[in-house]
Amino acid sequence: MASSFISGLSGLRAHQNWIDVIGNNLANSSTPGFKSARATFSDMISRTLRPAGPPSSNLGGTNPLQVGLGVTTGSIDRDFNTGALNITGRTFDLALEGNGFFAVTDGNQTLYTRVGTFGLDANNNMVDLRSGNLVLNASGSTFQVDPTAVVAPSASTSVGFGGNLPANITGPLGEVMSSSSAFAEGTAAALSGTNTGPFTIPAGQTFTMELILNGGAPQTVSVPSVTGTVTAADVATAINSLDHVNATVAGGALTLTSDLVGNASTIKVNPGAGGFDLASTIGMPTSLVAGTETPATATTDLNDLTSNLADYTTGDFIEMSATDADGTPVQASFEYGVDGTTLGALIGFMDAQLAGSTVAFNATTGQIGVTADATGEANLSMTLSDAPSQTGASDWATHAFSVTTDGAGADTAASSIEVFDAAGNAHLLAFTYTRQDDGTWNMDASVDPADGTVTAGQIAGITFNANGSIATPTSGAVSVTFNGQPSQTLAIDLGTAGGFDGLTQFGGQNSVIADSQDGFGAGELSSIQVGADGVINGFYTNGQLQSLGQFGVATFVNQEGLSDAGDNFWLANANTGTRVLSGGNFGPAGTITGGAIEQSNVDTAQEFVSMIQAQRGFQASARVISVQDEILNETVNLV
């Protein structure tokens, strides 16, 4: 009979525990971040009255006879489902949707919480306002947020464009054509040895050295020895077998001369390999030498131009093939030594062949210009070339003529944008697009002369595909010097080749605009927002966004194993498993919602239903005890 007392008593205890859990849940139904608990029961070991018996040939088997000894509380589990979010609008009120906990430290241990009531203390430390515990970031460190910090200014380095340049052409202008590059005169690079031959070398050995001429590929000079000596003439012969160099001997010493003049004319000698270095033997310097180059003038001899490839001699011809402004074809031959020898003489000859245009030398730019005498549409063209089968020649392709102002009229489009110098001062940078005669566009940048100077401001030859998308170039650069500031270069982005994300050329109206630039002035913090990943984003008055820190989110293999430390804090223990600390919305970590607090996830209706069940269970257990007491009383009365 005593077992029924024990069973009833265990029922009272188990259901009392359940009522205690329910009471705690209901008490914390308004506690932010509270996670409700549930109690589960397990039956206690049973007393066996008769063990199970196996079947035999005459009788079947019998089941065991067992009487249970009551119930016990098997577990009290936490429900970590996310509670409803209460929007507070406060910047550092944070709620987690999904797995994870905010991590804080009291200086001795790390605590975990779902209640993100955070803020800054007097030292700008991010703290838990309820306890003063320091908040940890994704790296496991405490952090600070300085709301008084400013963002230093940044000079503009790029400008982006969008919009449409109209495809239609209007307006009459006098056509102008000029050589594509300036003319220059110069001298050839020359290098002389200091030692005179003959030079001693063991028979059967070879002198070597390396020549790099006019920036080209290295060429190896090899001078073999047959008799045990080689002469300077032998070396000159070997060198003259190479391209772009002329070797001469004077007084037993060797001189090397490039076949070009100007800056493009260079000679570099590298020592030979092994013990028979030809460069040191003949005393040839190994430093790079280059020719000289200066702007050409009208009196510059044609053979002194940097574009000259081989000197002209009397009787050599420079062929002129042109179209005059009225479309008349012109073919003429300038004879060197007869019609003249200078650049000015060639220009005068060209001018005499064109009745409707004027050919002149621009001393400022160093270019030859051809200007139609009348305005309106014109068909100017000009090509210079050398007569075939002659020694004299020049690279006239480097001075190819092109129309710089279309006689049909120069359409223009203008735009401007505010850019910033290194000190954060704002300046208005203007851009003008001008259509060329071949349908391309030139872009020119300018600033108010009182504000600064554009030192390099043109992007030439902007072309478009048939469908209106930009072709080439898609980028360039503008250099500008604002008053009191160093020169700064701005990269120009005109769009993606073949795309419509920048400039276009459709049949519509002009709508070109400079729509972006990356500079900014100094800025102060205007607002703060915490992202889903826990990053604290600072928005500044200059339009900049900067990360000011990041809240860490801790996840565990077994978060149900956390120990309740009170005050909405949890502690890790031996059964929580590995802790992972990261930002929000990363891996198993949930997302962070700023300006909100997670509410208790207690289901009040469910708790009241459970309370009724617990109450009935308690009453039933109590009734078992009272019934057993009455039975014992009857038993005593039998005596």
Protein Blocks (a to p, Z undefined) as FASTA:
>chain_A
ZZmmmmmmmmmmmmmmmmmmmmmmmmmmmgghiacddddddddddddfbdcddddfkbcc
dddddddebdcdfbdcddfbdcddddehpaklccdededdddddehjaccddfbdcdcdd
fkopacdfknopacddfkopacdddfkbccdddddfbdcdedjddfbdghidddddddfb
dcddddddddddfbdcdddddehiacdddddeehiacdddddddfkopacfklmmmmmmm
pghiacddeehiacdddfbecjklccdddddehjbdfklmnopafbdcddddddddfklc
fklpfkbmbdcdehiacddddddfkopacdddddehklocbfklmmmmmmmmpmkbccdd
dfknopacdddfbgcjddddcdddddehifbdcdfklmcccdfbdfkbpadddddddddd
fkopacdddddddddfkopacddddddfkloccfblcdehiacdfkopafbdcbdcdddd
dehiacddddddebjehiakbccddfbdcfbdcfbdfbdcddddfbdcddfkopacdddf
kopacdfbdcdddddfblmlpccebjhiacddfknopaddddehiajbccddehiacddf
bdfklmmmmmmmmmmmmmmmmmmmmmmmmmmmmmmmmZZ
